[in-house]
Every structure is written in C-alpha cells, then in structure tokens.
Amino acid sequence: MAKYSVYRENTRNITLSFDGVDLTGATVYFTVKTEADESANDSTALIQKDVTVHLDDTAGLTRIELTPSDTDVAPGKYLYDIKLKKATGEQTTVDYGTFTVKPAITNRG
C-alpha cells in the first residue's frame, strides 16, 4: 500500500514500471475517491485518469500525468487505486492507498 501526495493545483507525475508486462493495447486506470463505492462508472471520483499511451509499451513503462486542473481538489486525505487492464481483458488492481492533497500556500500565478 503506497501513499502519494500533491499540492493543490500542482502537477504530479507518477511513473510506473510493470516488470515483464507488455502494455501494448493496455489501459492503466488511476482513480481518487473520498471512499470506496459501487459506482460502475466512477461518477464519484475526484480524479480519474485513463492512460493508453505509455512511455515504453514493451518494457512495461508508463506515466500517470496529473495536471493542475486534475489536482484542483479540496485539501484532504483520499483513497486511490491503480488498475491495469491488459489488451486481453485481464484486469488487476496493482496498487492502492492514501492520496493526500495538501493546501497550496502560493495561490497567484
């Protein structure tokens, strides 16, 4: 169980390496919510990213890029998970934990 954090309205890149996994045709889903729920389309997500273009498909290397608009979320502690869906349809939750949004001190700019 990992922990990630970001300052509100800041950029955050999360680089992932799936050793021995070919990501060709795969999707990596990143979701942040206040709590786990049964929403089939993740409509309660505060942040959701679907990564289909990877840094190096055959080497299993990808990056989740969070923009300032993605992280424009009220400061607090949330839950996140990362799910890998291979081109074959096989799905695996590869990581979950706490995602903290910290308040930004500088708001101009």
C-alpha positions in Angstrom: 0.0 0.0 0.0 1.6 3.2 -1.2 1.0 6.8 -0.4 1.1 9.7 -2.8 0.6 13.4 -2.2 0.4 16.6 -4.2 -0.1 20.3 -3.5 -3.5 21.5 -4.7 -3.5 22.7 -8.3 0.0 21.4 -8.9 1.4 18.9 -11.5 2.3 15.4 -10.3 3.7 12.6 -12.5 3.6 9.0 -11.3 5.9 6.7 -13.2 5.1 3.0 -13.1 7.1 0.0 -14.2 5.4 -3.3 -14.8 8.3 -5.7 -15.0 7.7 -8.4 -17.6 4.4 -6.9 -18.7 3.8 -5.7 -22.3 1.5 -2.7 -22.1 0.6 -2.8 -25.8 -3.1 -2.2 -26.0 -3.4 -1.9 -22.2 -5.1 0.8 -20.2 -3.9 2.0 -16.8 -6.7 3.5 -14.7 -6.0 5.9 -11.8 -8.9 6.8 -9.6 -9.1 9.0 -6.4 -12.3 9.0 -4.3 -13.4 10.0 -0.8 -14.4 6.4 -0.2 -14.8 3.1 -2.0 -18.2 2.7 -3.6 -20.0 0.6 -6.1 -20.4 3.3 -8.8 -20.0 1.4 -12.1 -18.7 4.4 -14.0 -16.7 6.0 -11.1 -19.0 9.0 -11.1 -18.0 9.9 -7.6 -14.3 10.1 -8.5 -12.5 13.3 -7.6 -9.6 12.4 -10.0 -9.7 9.8 -12.8 -7.1 9.2 -15.5 -7.1 6.6 -18.2 -3.6 6.0 -19.6 -3.5 4.3 -23.0 -0.3 5.8 -24.4 2.7 4.5 -22.5 6.4 5.6 -22.2 7.6 2.1 -23.4 4.9 -0.5 -24.1 7.1 -3.5 -24.4 9.2 -2.6 -21.4 6.1 -2.1 -19.3 6.8 1.6 -18.5 4.0 4.2 -18.2 3.3 7.5 -16.6 0.2 8.9 -15.0 0.3 12.7 -15.6 -1.8 14.8 -13.2 -2.3 18.4 -14.3 -3.2 21.4 -12.1 -6.8 21.1 -13.1 -6.8 17.4 -12.1 -5.5 18.3 -8.7 -7.9 21.2 -8.1 -9.4 19.2 -5.3 -10.2 20.3 -1.7 -7.2 19.5 0.6 -7.6 16.3 2.4 -6.8 12.6 2.5 -8.5 10.4 0.0 -8.3 6.8 -1.3 -6.8 5.9 -4.7 -6.1 2.8 -6.7 -4.4 1.9 -9.9 -5.8 -0.8 -12.1 -4.2 -2.4 -15.1 -6.4 -3.8 -17.9 -4.5 -5.7 -20.5 -5.4 -6.0 -24.1 -6.7 -9.5 -23.4 -9.3 -8.1 -21.0 -7.5 -9.3 -17.9 -7.8 -6.8 -15.0 -5.6 -6.4 -11.9 -5.6 -3.8 -9.2 -1.9 -3.2 -8.9 -1.8 -0.5 -6.2 -4.0 1.3 -3.7 -3.6 3.6 -0.7 -3.8 7.1 0.5 -3.7 10.1 -1.8 -3.2 13.4 0.1 -4.0 16.8 -1.5 -2.1 19.5 0.5 -3.2 23.1 0.6 -1.1 25.4 -1.6 0.4 28.4 0.1 1.0 30.4 -3.0 -2.2 30.9 -5.0 -1.2 33.5 -7.5 0.3 32.6 -10.9 
